[in-house]
């Protein structure tokens, strides 16, 4: 009787006993992020962290059979412009392609008060994890006002140093520059070195949209190398590419330049998106000197016949040097002043606006756009052969260069919806440019190690449970340049810090993301 009672009591209490794990993923193909061959195992999660990998005999509060699927670390996108994450905290365009960590503040543009921004995010809560760089352009603008076409005064430089230091103390991951944008375009190398030294003192990284990705790319790379050497800082070349047909075919020389610097002992890496078109403001087609002082000064120059003629001549010369006969390669992504032009290239937009297809009228179209607040654009100007060559390099990581996407707004670059999925679908499964394990490393441990994002980027016990589970046979990007607003598919589950964010290609509404403050080693 006592034995029966004891057995009955034990059976009654069994469901009340704590499970060994909060979650177990059973029978998955584990690609751990290191680049090593994938293997088959279970993975257990407890209290937001990976607790076990192998044959797990214990039980989980939730158990999922992921047989036939790849289990990988959550993807880390080190080059985003997702400052609007506080307004779109679900980060849906990112997490639905497996991205669990975003690095903001690229190309010299960032929030200025990093500490305040992080606190706001912690109040709002978000689906992905968030880190940020401090933007050189942001601090230069704060210190120098609207006058940029000059070196800073010593007082202005000291203010810039102080702003960078404050951001680093508040958890910024490093310093970024955008050296084709105002106001960074007018900064001398020595100025950047001084600010990079501040970031280096806090073990930060220097990430740069370098001065040229076309005809002067080697001089630009030499500048990156000099900054890394003299500031004693790790450096990251953002969205590496060769723009303009006249510059194609030089990938071996570009990579050799970087490798030579690495042999010298410098830590220089690069990131890339998986498309042969870039995207930025259409203002980049206008000479830098015409834009000093902002839109008001630009309009004043355009209203002066002599100065306008000089601007037009410079634009024609630049077009010739890139090997193009027209601006048909530039497609308007979002033009608030006239949304009917969204999705049209400059030639088409000129004709739709009542002008001709002549080069002079194309330039007038561009200048009209600038007069009316500017527009974002997609620029088709890269070689698929070059793209694949850069992608194969072991130190190239995958990053989208995208911001938050407002679904169905404008005709933006599709990379914001499909970059990671495109790599896995097109360049792994179809083109076989990369092994699956190598592609995953480029999205996980390589960016984590480069940007010193701790306890993420690899599937190993003790790390945070940022996990992506996808079907390698079906993972696909669906957005195109003409029709970009389509989420990637094939991501069965995405977990952030152990929280389920994507369930069968659908957002659960969960917001388990963390602010990732950089800490000095």
PLY file of the C-alpha trace (Angstrom):
ply
format ascii 1.0
element vertex 521
property float x
property float y
property float z
element edge 520
property int vertex1
property int vertex2
end_header
0.00 0.00 0.00
2.83 2.39 0.91
4.67 1.58 -2.32
1.54 2.24 -4.37
0.98 5.53 -2.56
4.58 6.63 -3.12
4.42 5.82 -6.82
1.11 7.62 -7.16
2.48 10.68 -5.36
5.60 10.71 -7.53
3.50 10.53 -10.69
1.36 13.38 -9.41
4.36 15.59 -8.63
6.32 14.83 -11.83
4.62 17.49 -13.99
5.31 20.07 -11.26
9.06 19.45 -11.21
11.23 21.96 -13.03
12.28 20.96 -16.51
15.97 20.75 -17.33
15.72 23.39 -20.08
13.40 26.16 -21.17
13.80 25.04 -24.78
15.31 22.10 -26.63
15.83 22.05 -30.38
16.00 18.38 -31.34
17.87 16.71 -34.23
19.10 19.90 -35.92
22.04 20.35 -38.25
24.28 22.59 -36.17
26.37 25.15 -38.05
28.01 26.70 -35.01
29.34 29.88 -36.66
33.02 28.96 -36.62
33.09 27.77 -40.23
33.72 24.19 -39.11
31.64 21.44 -40.75
28.05 21.24 -39.51
27.06 18.34 -37.26
23.82 16.84 -35.97
22.86 17.48 -32.36
20.27 18.80 -29.93
20.56 22.26 -28.43
19.23 23.26 -25.02
18.45 26.78 -23.81
17.98 27.92 -20.23
17.51 31.46 -18.91
18.22 32.99 -22.30
21.55 31.26 -22.82
22.73 28.13 -24.58
23.00 25.47 -21.88
23.87 22.31 -23.81
24.76 21.07 -27.30
24.87 17.35 -28.07
22.60 14.42 -27.34
20.37 15.85 -24.63
18.60 13.33 -22.42
16.85 15.91 -20.26
13.51 17.54 -20.96
12.48 21.07 -21.96
9.47 23.21 -21.19
9.24 23.50 -24.96
10.75 21.01 -27.39
10.90 21.47 -31.17
11.93 18.86 -33.70
14.08 20.71 -36.24
15.07 17.69 -38.26
16.12 18.70 -41.79
16.79 22.30 -40.75
20.01 24.22 -40.10
20.52 25.65 -36.61
22.93 28.62 -36.63
23.83 31.61 -34.48
21.67 34.67 -35.03
23.08 36.85 -37.78
24.94 40.03 -36.81
24.56 42.95 -39.24
27.47 45.28 -38.58
26.47 47.90 -41.14
22.96 49.26 -40.71
21.28 52.65 -40.66
18.53 51.49 -38.33
18.40 54.49 -35.99
14.60 54.37 -36.33
14.54 51.11 -34.35
12.99 53.08 -31.48
10.04 53.86 -33.79
9.88 50.39 -35.35
11.07 48.22 -32.43
10.01 44.93 -34.05
12.81 45.38 -36.60
10.77 43.14 -38.85
12.68 43.51 -42.11
15.84 42.44 -40.28
14.68 39.64 -37.97
12.68 38.01 -40.77
15.96 37.39 -42.60
17.63 36.00 -39.48
19.35 39.14 -38.18
19.32 39.21 -34.38
21.87 42.00 -33.75
22.12 45.40 -35.45
25.10 47.77 -35.40
23.91 51.34 -35.99
25.78 54.60 -36.53
27.56 53.82 -39.78
28.87 56.09 -42.55
29.59 58.90 -40.11
25.95 59.38 -39.07
24.72 58.36 -35.63
22.83 59.49 -32.59
24.94 62.01 -30.69
23.93 61.09 -27.14
24.52 57.36 -27.07
23.63 56.92 -23.40
20.26 58.61 -23.76
19.50 56.63 -26.91
20.29 53.32 -25.22
18.12 54.16 -22.22
15.22 55.01 -24.52
15.60 51.70 -26.31
15.57 49.83 -23.02
12.29 51.56 -22.17
10.74 50.89 -25.59
12.15 47.35 -25.89
12.89 45.85 -29.30
13.08 42.51 -31.05
16.76 42.54 -32.13
19.81 43.43 -30.07
21.28 46.88 -30.80
24.80 48.32 -30.70
26.00 51.59 -32.20
29.05 53.44 -33.43
29.54 57.17 -32.94
29.50 59.04 -36.25
32.32 61.40 -37.18
29.92 63.42 -39.34
27.59 63.81 -36.39
30.24 65.12 -34.02
31.80 67.30 -36.74
28.42 68.86 -37.46
27.86 69.52 -33.76
31.27 71.13 -33.29
31.54 73.10 -36.54
27.99 74.13 -37.35
27.25 74.60 -41.06
30.77 75.63 -42.11
32.59 72.48 -43.15
34.91 73.22 -46.06
37.87 73.81 -43.75
39.83 72.12 -40.98
38.40 72.49 -37.46
39.90 74.98 -35.07
41.77 73.51 -32.12
38.76 74.27 -29.91
36.42 72.55 -32.37
38.71 69.53 -32.59
38.84 69.30 -28.82
35.05 69.40 -28.68
34.92 66.60 -31.24
37.36 64.54 -29.16
35.21 65.10 -26.10
32.03 64.03 -27.92
33.66 60.84 -29.19
35.03 60.06 -25.74
31.65 60.58 -24.13
30.02 58.23 -26.64
32.68 55.59 -26.06
32.18 55.84 -22.29
28.45 55.36 -22.84
29.01 52.16 -24.81
29.64 53.02 -28.46
31.48 50.28 -30.33
33.78 52.67 -32.16
33.99 55.56 -34.62
32.50 55.63 -38.12
33.17 57.94 -41.04
31.31 58.70 -44.25
33.94 60.38 -46.38
31.73 61.03 -49.41
29.09 62.77 -47.31
28.80 66.18 -45.74
30.52 67.10 -43.52
33.04 64.22 -43.55
34.00 64.80 -47.17
35.92 67.91 -46.13
37.78 66.29 -43.22
41.52 65.79 -43.56
43.11 62.48 -42.63
44.85 64.02 -39.63
41.50 65.04 -38.12
40.17 61.51 -38.41
43.33 60.05 -36.88
42.94 62.29 -33.83
39.36 61.11 -33.27
40.22 57.48 -34.02
42.86 57.66 -31.28
40.07 58.46 -28.81
38.03 55.44 -29.91
41.18 53.30 -29.83
41.80 54.23 -26.18
38.47 52.53 -25.41
39.30 49.52 -27.61
36.81 50.61 -30.25
36.83 49.99 -33.99
37.11 52.43 -36.89
34.46 51.70 -39.58
34.60 53.74 -42.75
32.68 54.51 -45.88
35.95 55.41 -47.55
36.52 58.42 -49.80
36.29 56.53 -53.06
34.92 53.20 -54.20
35.84 53.93 -57.81
38.75 55.54 -59.58
40.57 56.61 -56.39
39.94 53.46 -54.39
43.63 52.66 -53.84
44.32 56.10 -52.39
41.26 55.61 -50.18
42.46 52.24 -48.93
45.88 53.75 -48.22
44.14 56.36 -46.07
42.30 53.65 -44.12
45.61 51.86 -43.56
47.28 55.06 -42.38
44.47 55.77 -39.91
44.61 52.20 -38.56
48.38 52.40 -38.19
48.70 55.84 -36.62
45.65 55.57 -34.36
46.49 51.94 -33.48
42.92 50.91 -34.11
41.10 48.01 -35.75
39.56 49.12 -39.05
36.56 47.98 -41.07
35.99 48.96 -44.70
32.25 49.35 -45.15
30.39 47.80 -48.10
33.49 47.07 -50.15
32.94 47.43 -53.89
34.25 48.76 -57.20
31.81 51.34 -58.55
31.60 52.34 -62.20
32.35 50.13 -65.18
35.72 51.75 -65.78
36.86 50.46 -62.37
35.69 46.85 -62.58
38.06 43.91 -62.46
40.48 45.19 -59.79
39.35 43.03 -56.87
42.64 41.14 -56.65
44.61 44.38 -56.33
42.17 45.81 -53.76
42.28 42.70 -51.59
46.07 42.45 -51.95
46.39 46.03 -50.64
44.39 45.07 -47.55
46.26 41.78 -47.08
49.61 43.56 -47.21
48.43 45.79 -44.36
47.35 42.76 -42.38
50.79 41.20 -42.84
52.17 44.40 -41.35
50.13 43.59 -38.24
47.12 45.84 -38.84
43.65 44.42 -38.21
41.64 45.47 -41.26
38.49 43.70 -42.46
35.59 44.49 -44.78
31.85 43.96 -45.14
29.61 43.62 -48.19
25.98 43.39 -49.28
24.96 40.81 -51.88
23.74 43.09 -54.69
25.35 44.88 -57.64
23.63 48.18 -56.83
24.24 50.64 -54.03
21.85 53.07 -52.38
22.28 56.52 -50.90
21.07 60.08 -51.40
20.88 61.40 -54.94
22.86 64.39 -53.68
25.98 62.26 -54.20
25.71 63.07 -57.89
26.30 66.75 -57.09
29.89 68.01 -56.48
30.88 68.31 -52.83
31.97 71.94 -53.16
28.48 72.92 -54.30
26.91 71.45 -51.16
29.02 73.18 -48.51
26.67 75.10 -46.24
23.66 72.90 -46.97
20.67 73.19 -49.29
20.29 76.95 -48.91
23.85 77.59 -50.11
23.44 75.04 -52.91
20.36 76.87 -54.21
22.22 80.19 -54.08
25.01 78.68 -56.20
22.52 77.23 -58.69
20.86 80.62 -59.02
24.20 82.07 -60.12
24.69 81.26 -63.82
28.48 81.05 -63.61
28.54 78.82 -60.54
25.78 76.61 -61.94
27.74 76.11 -65.17
30.72 75.00 -63.11
28.55 72.49 -61.20
27.15 71.07 -64.45
30.63 70.77 -65.97
31.88 68.86 -62.92
28.88 66.51 -63.06
29.51 65.72 -66.73
33.19 65.09 -66.08
32.42 62.77 -63.17
29.93 60.84 -65.30
32.50 60.44 -68.07
35.18 59.20 -65.65
32.91 56.47 -64.28
32.33 55.19 -67.82
28.64 56.18 -68.11
26.89 58.12 -70.85
23.78 58.99 -68.84
22.23 58.79 -65.38
20.05 55.83 -66.31
21.95 53.81 -63.68
20.44 55.99 -60.91
16.89 55.06 -59.86
14.83 57.22 -57.53
13.90 55.23 -54.42
11.93 57.80 -52.43
11.24 61.40 -53.41
8.83 62.99 -50.98
8.22 66.05 -53.18
6.88 63.95 -56.08
6.23 60.31 -55.24
5.13 59.59 -58.82
8.81 59.55 -59.73
9.66 56.77 -57.26
11.02 53.75 -59.12
12.05 55.71 -62.23
15.62 56.23 -63.31
16.81 59.78 -63.90
16.25 59.60 -67.66
12.68 58.36 -67.16
12.03 60.90 -64.40
13.24 63.73 -66.62
10.86 62.69 -69.40
7.94 62.20 -67.01
8.54 65.69 -65.64
8.17 67.22 -69.09
11.82 67.43 -70.04
13.82 65.52 -72.63
16.19 62.57 -72.20
19.22 64.76 -72.96
22.09 64.80 -70.49
21.52 68.48 -69.77
17.91 67.80 -68.83
18.93 64.82 -66.71
21.23 67.10 -64.75
18.44 69.66 -64.40
16.27 66.86 -63.02
18.89 66.01 -60.40
19.32 69.65 -59.41
15.53 70.12 -59.20
15.34 67.16 -56.85
18.01 68.75 -54.66
16.18 72.07 -54.67
13.07 70.27 -53.40
14.51 68.41 -50.45
16.48 65.64 -52.12
15.71 61.96 -52.61
17.16 58.55 -51.91
18.21 56.46 -54.89
19.50 53.08 -56.02
22.65 53.16 -58.16
23.39 50.26 -60.51
27.13 50.28 -61.00
28.88 47.09 -59.87
30.08 43.89 -61.48
28.74 40.48 -60.43
32.21 39.03 -60.94
33.72 41.59 -58.55
30.95 40.99 -56.03
31.65 37.26 -55.93
35.40 37.79 -55.67
34.98 40.05 -52.64
32.48 37.61 -51.13
34.89 34.68 -51.30
37.54 36.47 -49.26
37.66 35.02 -45.73
37.59 38.43 -44.04
34.49 39.72 -45.84
31.42 39.72 -43.62
27.83 40.09 -44.77
26.08 43.36 -43.90
23.00 44.99 -45.42
23.74 48.75 -45.33
19.99 49.08 -44.75
17.77 51.07 -42.49
14.36 50.19 -41.12
11.83 49.51 -43.84
8.33 50.95 -43.79
6.39 48.29 -45.67
5.25 49.49 -49.13
6.80 52.97 -48.76
8.83 54.05 -51.78
10.95 51.75 -53.95
13.97 51.18 -51.66
16.91 48.86 -52.20
15.78 45.24 -51.64
18.81 44.50 -49.44
16.81 45.70 -46.44
14.48 42.72 -46.84
16.66 39.99 -48.27
20.41 40.43 -47.89
21.15 37.42 -45.67
18.59 35.20 -47.34
20.05 36.09 -50.74
23.50 34.93 -49.66
22.11 31.61 -48.40
19.80 31.06 -51.35
21.66 32.43 -54.34
25.32 32.37 -53.40
25.35 29.17 -51.32
22.60 26.95 -52.72
22.44 28.07 -56.35
25.76 29.59 -57.38
27.89 27.68 -54.83
30.15 30.68 -54.34
30.37 29.84 -50.62
30.05 26.75 -48.46
27.09 27.00 -46.11
29.35 26.99 -43.05
31.54 29.76 -44.49
28.53 31.94 -45.30
27.22 31.53 -41.76
30.64 32.42 -40.30
30.57 35.65 -42.33
27.25 36.54 -40.68
28.05 35.42 -37.13
31.44 34.78 -35.51
33.40 36.99 -37.92
31.33 40.13 -37.19
31.11 39.24 -33.49
34.87 38.95 -33.18
35.57 41.99 -35.36
33.23 44.28 -33.42
33.91 42.54 -30.10
30.29 41.58 -29.49
30.66 39.29 -26.53
28.94 35.91 -26.00
27.28 35.98 -29.42
28.11 34.80 -32.92
28.79 31.17 -32.01
26.63 28.32 -30.79
28.42 27.28 -27.64
27.41 26.78 -24.04
27.21 29.99 -22.05
26.56 32.23 -25.05
23.32 34.12 -25.40
20.68 32.13 -27.26
20.51 34.18 -30.46
19.57 31.36 -32.81
18.36 31.07 -36.39
16.68 27.91 -37.68
16.20 27.81 -41.45
15.55 25.44 -44.32
18.64 25.52 -46.60
16.58 24.12 -49.48
13.99 26.90 -49.47
15.49 30.00 -47.83
14.88 32.80 -50.32
14.84 36.56 -50.76
11.81 37.79 -52.69
12.35 41.53 -53.03
13.52 42.89 -56.37
14.70 46.35 -57.42
11.32 47.02 -59.03
9.28 45.35 -56.29
11.31 45.33 -53.07
8.65 45.05 -50.37
8.72 41.31 -49.72
10.03 39.63 -46.59
12.51 36.77 -46.87
11.19 33.25 -46.27
12.63 29.95 -45.14
13.35 31.05 -41.57
11.38 28.61 -39.49
12.41 30.05 -36.12
14.45 33.02 -34.92
15.29 33.37 -31.22
16.80 36.45 -29.57
18.18 35.90 -26.07
16.08 32.74 -25.97
12.85 34.56 -26.90
10.95 33.37 -29.97
10.71 36.30 -32.39
10.01 34.52 -35.70
7.79 31.45 -35.79
7.33 29.87 -39.22
8.26 33.07 -41.08
5.92 35.20 -38.95
6.80 37.78 -36.31
5.48 36.82 -32.88
5.52 40.39 -31.55
8.12 39.46 -28.92
10.74 42.08 -28.06
13.51 40.30 -26.14
16.39 42.31 -27.65
19.10 43.91 -25.55
21.19 47.05 -25.80
24.80 45.96 -26.34
27.15 48.46 -24.73
30.76 48.09 -25.79
33.08 47.43 -22.87
36.84 47.98 -22.80
38.74 44.70 -22.53
0 1
1 2
2 3
3 4
4 5
5 6
6 7
7 8
8 9
9 10
10 11
11 12
12 13
13 14
14 15
15 16
16 17
17 18
18 19
19 20
20 21
21 22
22 23
23 24
24 25
25 26
26 27
27 28
28 29
29 30
30 31
31 32
32 33
33 34
34 35
35 36
36 37
37 38
38 39
39 40
40 41
41 42
42 43
43 44
44 45
45 46
46 47
47 48
48 49
49 50
50 51
51 52
52 53
53 54
54 55
55 56
56 57
57 58
58 59
59 60
60 61
61 62
62 63
63 64
64 65
65 66
66 67
67 68
68 69
69 70
70 71
71 72
72 73
73 74
74 75
75 76
76 77
77 78
78 79
79 80
80 81
81 82
82 83
83 84
84 85
85 86
86 87
87 88
88 89
89 90
90 91
91 92
92 93
93 94
94 95
95 96
96 97
97 98
98 99
99 100
100 101
101 102
102 103
103 104
104 105
105 106
106 107
107 108
108 109
109 110
110 111
111 112
112 113
113 114
114 115
115 116
116 117
117 118
118 119
119 120
120 121
121 122
122 123
123 124
124 125
125 126
126 127
127 128
128 129
129 130
130 131
131 132
132 133
133 134
134 135
135 136
136 137
137 138
138 139
139 140
140 141
141 142
142 143
143 144
144 145
145 146
146 147
147 148
148 149
149 150
150 151
151 152
152 153
153 154
154 155
155 156
156 157
157 158
158 159
159 160
160 161
161 162
162 163
163 164
164 165
165 166
166 167
167 168
168 169
169 170
170 171
171 172
172 173
173 174
174 175
175 176
176 177
177 178
178 179
179 180
180 181
181 182
182 183
183 184
184 185
185 186
186 187
187 188
188 189
189 190
190 191
191 192
192 193
193 194
194 195
195 196
196 197
197 198
198 199
199 200
200 201
201 202
202 203
203 204
204 205
205 206
206 207
207 208
208 209
209 210
210 211
211 212
212 213
213 214
214 215
215 216
216 217
217 218
218 219
219 220
220 221
221 222
222 223
223 224
224 225
225 226
226 227
227 228
228 229
229 230
230 231
231 232
232 233
233 234
234 235
235 236
236 237
237 238
238 239
239 240
240 241
241 242
242 243
243 244
244 245
245 246
246 247
247 248
248 249
249 250
250 251
251 252
252 253
253 254
254 255
255 256
256 257
257 258
258 259
259 260
260 261
261 262
262 263
263 264
264 265
265 266
266 267
267 268
268 269
269 270
270 271
271 272
272 273
273 274
274 275
275 276
276 277
277 278
278 279
279 280
280 281
281 282
282 283
283 284
284 285
285 286
286 287
287 288
288 289
289 290
290 291
291 292
292 293
293 294
294 295
295 296
296 297
297 298
298 299
299 300
300 301
301 302
302 303
303 304
304 305
305 306
306 307
307 308
308 309
309 310
310 311
311 312
312 313
313 314
314 315
315 316
316 317
317 318
318 319
319 320
320 321
321 322
322 323
323 324
324 325
325 326
326 327
327 328
328 329
329 330
330 331
331 332
332 333
333 334
334 335
335 336
336 337
337 338
338 339
339 340
340 341
341 342
342 343
343 344
344 345
345 346
346 347
347 348
348 349
349 350
350 351
351 352
352 353
353 354
354 355
355 356
356 357
357 358
358 359
359 360
360 361
361 362
362 363
363 364
364 365
365 366
366 367
367 368
368 369
369 370
370 371
371 372
372 373
373 374
374 375
375 376
376 377
377 378
378 379
379 380
380 381
381 382
382 383
383 384
384 385
385 386
386 387
387 388
388 389
389 390
390 391
391 392
392 393
393 394
394 395
395 396
396 397
397 398
398 399
399 400
400 401
401 402
402 403
403 404
404 405
405 406
406 407
407 408
408 409
409 410
410 411
411 412
412 413
413 414
414 415
415 416
416 417
417 418
418 419
419 420
420 421
421 422
422 423
423 424
424 425
425 426
426 427
427 428
428 429
429 430
430 431
431 432
432 433
433 434
434 435
435 436
436 437
437 438
438 439
439 440
440 441
441 442
442 443
443 444
444 445
445 446
446 447
447 448
448 449
449 450
450 451
451 452
452 453
453 454
454 455
455 456
456 457
457 458
458 459
459 460
460 461
461 462
462 463
463 464
464 465
465 466
466 467
467 468
468 469
469 470
470 471
471 472
472 473
473 474
474 475
475 476
476 477
477 478
478 479
479 480
480 481
481 482
482 483
483 484
484 485
485 486
486 487
487 488
488 489
489 490
490 491
491 492
492 493
493 494
494 495
495 496
496 497
497 498
498 499
499 500
500 501
501 502
502 503
503 504
504 505
505 506
506 507
507 508
508 509
509 510
510 511
511 512
512 513
513 514
514 515
515 516
516 517
517 518
518 519
519 520
